[in-house]
Amino acid sequence: MRVARYHEFGAPDVIEVEEIEPLEPRSDEVRVSVEAAGVNPCDALRRQGLWDDELPLISGSDFAGVVEAVGDSGGEYAVGDEVFGTVPRLNVSGSRGDRQGVYAERATVRTDRLTSLPESVPFAEAAAAGIVSGTAWRALQELGELPPRGTALIHGGSGGVGHVAVQLAAAMGANVFATASPANREIVREFGADRVFDYRREDLESAIEQAAPDGIDLLLDHMFETHCQLDINVAAKDGDVLVIGNNYDQPQITDLTTAIGKDVTIQPFDTLNLDPIDDTLAQISRLMAAGDITIEIARKYTLAEAAEAHRAVSEDSFVGKLVIVP
Ligand SMILES: NC(=O)c1ccc[n+]([C@@H]2O[C@H](COP(=O)([O-])OP(=O)(O)OC[C@H]3O[C@@H](n4cnc5c(N)ncnc54)[C@H](OP(=O)(O)O)[C@@H]3O)[C@@H](O)[C@H]2O)c1
């Protein structure tokens, strides 16, 4: 089978398309014929050596496809089943790690990394759903507390995580605020945001305060190094600030007293720690089947274009997600 993998860390061009033998599924695994693989910023960070993974490494965590072989205890899955999922713990040593990435014609993955694909959802959308939807779900449903008709602020509402979080918050009945660039204002409103603020405006904080005088109940921030003090200042009493993103610059909180005074919770988290992830994926599957969440696909790439997809996910501005169709 053809795979996109690298033997050394570095720039996107370390990725090569190679021919290797597919792995036979172990008892708790299935082998999936990959119809599409989602591209995430963390795929590019891994390639740069951020997690010091064992090499060579097949890139990619998010996938959708058709089951073509089942291990002894493949559980509920049978050959021919359409599934999607994510393998977040690539080359993590020990029994909880994932054996293979998914930028490949086939991927052998544990059954607790996937769920059934709803009939109405295209492979490409489901392939792009895993990490971003899991992140939005964890922030809004598990870690943060959004009171009935509460207000949520999603930073980067046009991005991979952001566009799902906006839709999920809207489906939960929240008053949804988002930040985005002006070019993406309308589409973020279509995702379900009631108010969209240009993240570059100098009076961003006072604009948000005016729009929500009682404060924001739940904030999801992928650029905490930029927004940390704003988040604290606009948070409601008992507000939750959920922090993701790879903050290379350390956040500089200049006034923690305001956070203390409002009992604000600041909660960093990593979806890669969701293990197992099948229950969360089943919730996402239900929301996609109901049409409450759709994944916007900005561009598709071939396996041979995986390096270009890595460059784009790190450098380009686009709405939604990039996918590889092997
Ligand atoms: N901890 C976790 O579990 C977890 C999970 C998933 C992702 N992440 C991380 O979260 C970050 C976002 O991931 P993603 O997949 O959503 O990335 P993405 O698809 O590249 O989206 C990034 C978004 O940020 C927007 N943006 C740029 N500058 C901004 C600013 N100053 N304020 C607000 N928004 C701004 C971009 O808008 P424009 O294009 O219009 O500039 C874009 O919509 C990445 O660092 C990723 O590694 C972490």
Ligand as a Chemical Component Dictionary entry (heavy atoms), coordinates in Angstrom:
data_LIG
# 
_chem_comp.id                   LIG 
_chem_comp.type                 NON-POLYMER 
_chem_comp.pdbx_formal_charge   0 
_chem_comp.three_letter_code    LIG 
# 
loop_
_chem_comp_atom.comp_id 
_chem_comp_atom.atom_id 
_chem_comp_atom.alt_atom_id 
_chem_comp_atom.type_symbol 
_chem_comp_atom.charge 
_chem_comp_atom.model_Cartn_x 
_chem_comp_atom.model_Cartn_y 
_chem_comp_atom.model_Cartn_z 
_chem_comp_atom.pdbx_ordinal 
LIG N1  N1  N 0  -5.233 21.116 22.678 1  
LIG C1  C1  C 0  -5.969 20.458 21.803 2  
LIG O1  O1  O 0  -6.608 19.474 22.145 3  
LIG C2  C2  C 0  -6.061 20.921 20.386 4  
LIG C3  C3  C 0  -6.948 20.292 19.516 5  
LIG C4  C4  C 0  -7.055 20.783 18.206 6  
LIG C5  C5  C 0  -6.272 21.850 17.798 7  
LIG N2  N2  N 1  -5.398 22.399 18.679 8  
LIG C6  C6  C 0  -4.579 23.569 18.300 9  
LIG O2  O2  O 0  -5.487 24.652 18.213 10 
LIG C7  C7  C 0  -5.071 25.538 17.191 11 
LIG C8  C8  C 0  -6.201 25.712 16.182 12 
LIG O3  O3  O 0  -6.416 24.481 15.507 13 
LIG P1  P1  P 0  -7.314 24.459 14.193 14 
LIG O4  O4  O 0  -7.266 23.088 13.652 15 
LIG O5  O5  O -1 -8.624 25.069 14.469 16 
LIG O6  O6  O 0  -6.451 25.460 13.264 17 
LIG P2  P2  P 0  -6.876 26.268 11.961 18 
LIG O7  O7  O 0  -7.888 25.467 11.196 19 
LIG O8  O8  O 0  -5.615 26.657 11.306 20 
LIG O9  O9  O 0  -7.629 27.561 12.500 21 
LIG C9  C9  C 0  -6.959 28.638 13.083 22 
LIG C10 C10 C 0  -7.917 29.805 13.113 23 
LIG O10 O10 O 0  -7.353 30.873 13.870 24 
LIG C11 C11 C 0  -7.784 32.085 13.298 25 
LIG N3  N3  N 0  -6.950 33.177 13.824 26 
LIG C12 C12 C 0  -5.765 33.651 13.349 27 
LIG N4  N4  N 0  -5.332 34.668 14.129 28 
LIG C13 C13 C 0  -6.278 34.842 15.109 29 
LIG C14 C14 C 0  -6.406 35.725 16.222 30 
LIG N5  N5  N 0  -5.488 36.644 16.515 31 
LIG N6  N6  N 0  -7.498 35.599 17.015 32 
LIG C15 C15 C 0  -8.451 34.672 16.769 33 
LIG N7  N7  N 0  -8.382 33.808 15.731 34 
LIG C16 C16 C 0  -7.296 33.882 14.914 35 
LIG C17 C17 C 0  -7.681 31.822 11.810 36 
LIG O11 O11 O 0  -8.463 32.748 11.091 37 
LIG P3  P3  P 0  -7.914 33.384 9.699  38 
LIG O12 O12 O 0  -7.543 32.214 8.824  39 
LIG O13 O13 O 0  -9.060 34.158 9.167  40 
LIG O14 O14 O 0  -6.723 34.227 10.079 41 
LIG C18 C18 C 0  -8.242 30.407 11.744 42 
LIG O15 O15 O 0  -9.643 30.439 11.611 43 
LIG C19 C19 C 0  -3.789 24.946 16.604 44 
LIG O16 O16 O 0  -2.687 25.515 17.300 45 
LIG C20 C20 C 0  -3.905 23.473 16.953 46 
LIG O17 O17 O 0  -2.650 22.843 17.025 47 
LIG C21 C21 C 0  -5.273 21.960 19.956 48 
# 
loop_
_chem_comp_bond.comp_id 
_chem_comp_bond.atom_id_1 
_chem_comp_bond.atom_id_2 
_chem_comp_bond.value_order 
_chem_comp_bond.pdbx_ordinal 
LIG N1  C1  SING 1  
LIG C1  O1  DOUB 2  
LIG C1  C2  SING 3  
LIG C2  C3  SING 4  
LIG C2  C21 DOUB 5  
LIG C3  C4  DOUB 6  
LIG C4  C5  SING 7  
LIG C5  N2  DOUB 8  
LIG N2  C6  SING 9  
LIG N2  C21 SING 10 
LIG C6  O2  SING 11 
LIG C6  C20 SING 12 
LIG O2  C7  SING 13 
LIG C7  C8  SING 14 
LIG C7  C19 SING 15 
LIG C8  O3  SING 16 
LIG O3  P1  SING 17 
LIG P1  O4  DOUB 18 
LIG P1  O5  SING 19 
LIG P1  O6  SING 20 
LIG O6  P2  SING 21 
LIG P2  O7  DOUB 22 
LIG P2  O8  SING 23 
LIG P2  O9  SING 24 
LIG O9  C9  SING 25 
LIG C9  C10 SING 26 
LIG C10 O10 SING 27 
LIG C10 C18 SING 28 
LIG O10 C11 SING 29 
LIG C11 N3  SING 30 
LIG C11 C17 SING 31 
LIG N3  C12 SING 32 
LIG N3  C16 SING 33 
LIG C12 N4  DOUB 34 
LIG N4  C13 SING 35 
LIG C13 C14 SING 36 
LIG C13 C16 DOUB 37 
LIG C14 N5  SING 38 
LIG C14 N6  DOUB 39 
LIG N6  C15 SING 40 
LIG C15 N7  DOUB 41 
LIG N7  C16 SING 42 
LIG C17 O11 SING 43 
LIG C17 C18 SING 44 
LIG O11 P3  SING 45 
LIG P3  O12 DOUB 46 
LIG P3  O13 SING 47 
LIG P3  O14 SING 48 
LIG C18 O15 SING 49 
LIG C19 O16 SING 50 
LIG C19 C20 SING 51 
LIG C20 O17 SING 52 
# 
